[in-house]
Amino acid sequence: MRRWVVDFLKLHPQLSRGEERTQVSVASHFSANEATALLCAALAGGGIALQPTYLANPYLQDGSLQLVLPQWKVPDMAIYALYPSRKHLSPAVWALLNFLVQRFANTPW
């Protein structure tokens, strides 16, 4: 079986379950740093893909995908907004930043 994994797991091969931690050795024939490419591969039966929940949830709910190792977690990923300076930041940029903070505050990825 081919294993399709996202490069994130290759760079951070640690899984956690409560206080327990384990290192993972990943060998794959295919890797990508673009989640939808990996999602398509997993949906086509290509193997395992590490996916953000916002992409995988519809397919988990309809049974197209199955959750593997649900008790284990990967490290959280962060989102950063880059802008030149807070000084003289336009109201539109402030509005966007505030929207993004609210939108992603409680949403698991």
Secondary structure, DSSP 8 states (H G I E B T S, - for coil): ---EEEHHHHHS-EEEETTEEEE-----SEEES-HHHHHHHHHTT-------HHHHHHHHHTTSS--SSTT-B----------S-STT--HHHHHHHHHHHHHHSS---
